Amino acid sequence: MMGEHASSPGPGRGRGSIDFDDPYEVLTLVMLSLGVVPVVLLMVTERGGDYLQRAARWAVEHDVLLASGQGALLTVSGTGGAGLDWVRLLTLALVVGCGAVLTATSAMAAVHRRRRRKELT
């Protein structure tokens, strides 16, 4: 048609819309939701502080966090002084880094597939 641009996404599909037929985009959305939604829900509820204290107690009991007074390099606020030493801090950085790499590569793969689909049509 005369008024349409050759790379228009089609009816009802904007540039930033999610393709639910693409498993990588759905996986990225689910992973982000699993991390963000519980944190936001705890922050807006009045019992968020209670959950944080219980979670910190569990983390100290299971050696995820160091108890207060055990030489933590980074203390987590709201936990009564519990925190992370070098090993736990490095482990946290690696886990967050791996999550960021997986998110970035799946997003890049989704963009690549979209561009390739546009080239084939």
C-alpha positions as CSV (number, residue, x, y, z in Angstrom):
1,M,0.0,0.0,0.0
2,M,1.1,3.5,-0.6
3,G,1.0,4.9,3.0
4,E,2.5,1.9,4.8
5,H,6.2,1.7,5.6
6,A,7.9,-1.6,4.5
7,S,9.0,-2.5,8.0
8,S,5.7,-1.7,9.8
9,P,5.0,-4.4,12.4
10,G,1.4,-5.1,11.3
11,P,-2.0,-4.4,12.8
12,G,-2.0,-4.2,16.6
13,R,1.7,-4.8,16.9
14,G,3.9,-1.9,18.1
15,R,7.6,-1.8,18.0
16,G,8.0,-2.6,21.7
17,S,5.3,-5.3,21.9
18,I,6.1,-8.8,23.2
19,D,5.8,-11.7,20.8
20,F,4.3,-14.5,23.0
21,D,5.0,-17.0,20.2
22,D,8.7,-16.5,20.9
23,P,9.8,-18.7,23.9
24,Y,12.9,-16.5,24.6
25,E,10.8,-13.4,25.1
26,V,8.3,-15.2,27.3
27,L,11.2,-16.7,29.4
28,T,12.8,-13.2,29.8
29,L,9.4,-11.8,30.9
30,V,8.8,-14.6,33.3
31,M,12.3,-14.3,34.8
32,L,12.0,-10.6,35.3
33,S,8.5,-11.0,36.8
34,L,9.7,-13.7,39.2
35,G,12.3,-11.3,40.5
36,V,10.5,-8.0,40.6
37,V,6.9,-8.9,41.5
38,P,7.6,-10.4,45.0
39,V,9.9,-7.6,45.9
40,V,7.4,-4.9,45.0
41,L,4.6,-6.8,46.8
42,L,6.6,-7.0,49.9
43,M,7.5,-3.3,49.7
44,V,4.0,-2.1,49.5
45,T,2.5,-4.3,52.2
46,E,2.7,-3.4,55.8
47,R,4.2,-6.7,56.7
48,G,7.2,-6.2,54.4
49,G,9.5,-5.5,57.4
50,D,8.4,-8.7,59.2
51,Y,9.2,-10.8,56.0
52,L,12.6,-9.1,55.7
53,Q,13.5,-9.9,59.3
54,R,12.3,-13.5,58.9
55,A,14.2,-13.9,55.6
56,A,17.4,-12.5,57.1
57,R,17.1,-14.8,60.1
58,W,16.6,-17.8,57.7
59,A,19.6,-16.6,55.6
60,V,21.8,-16.4,58.7
61,E,20.7,-19.8,59.9
62,H,21.5,-21.3,56.5
63,D,24.9,-19.5,56.1
64,V,23.7,-17.3,53.2
65,L,24.4,-14.2,55.3
66,L,27.0,-13.7,58.0
67,A,25.5,-12.9,61.4
68,S,26.3,-9.5,62.9
69,G,29.7,-9.2,64.4
70,Q,31.3,-11.8,62.1
71,G,33.2,-9.4,59.9
72,A,30.8,-8.7,57.1
73,L,32.2,-6.4,54.4
74,L,28.7,-5.3,53.3
75,T,25.8,-5.2,55.7
76,V,22.3,-5.6,54.5
77,S,20.0,-2.8,55.9
78,G,17.1,-4.0,58.0
79,T,18.8,-7.3,59.0
80,G,20.4,-6.2,62.3
81,G,23.9,-6.1,61.0
82,A,23.9,-9.3,59.0
83,G,25.9,-9.1,55.8
84,L,28.2,-10.5,53.1
85,D,31.9,-11.4,53.2
86,W,34.1,-11.7,50.1
87,V,33.0,-15.2,49.2
88,R,29.3,-14.4,49.5
89,L,29.7,-11.1,47.8
90,L,31.5,-12.7,44.9
91,T,28.9,-15.4,44.6
92,L,26.1,-12.8,44.6
93,A,27.9,-10.9,41.9
94,L,28.4,-14.0,39.8
95,V,24.7,-15.0,40.1
96,V,23.5,-11.5,39.2
97,G,26.0,-11.3,36.4
98,C,24.8,-14.6,34.9
99,G,21.2,-13.5,35.1
100,A,22.1,-10.2,33.3
101,V,24.0,-12.1,30.6
102,L,21.1,-14.6,30.1
103,T,18.6,-11.7,29.9
104,A,20.8,-9.7,27.5
105,T,21.5,-12.7,25.2
106,S,17.9,-13.7,25.1
107,A,16.8,-10.2,24.3
108,M,19.5,-9.9,21.5
109,A,18.4,-13.3,20.1
110,A,14.8,-12.1,20.0
111,V,15.8,-9.0,18.1
112,H,17.9,-11.0,15.7
113,R,15.0,-13.4,15.0
114,R,12.6,-10.5,14.5
115,R,15.0,-8.9,12.0
116,R,15.5,-12.2,10.2
117,R,11.7,-12.8,10.0
118,K,11.3,-9.3,8.5
119,E,14.0,-10.1,5.9
120,L,12.3,-13.3,4.9
121,T,8.9,-11.7,4.4
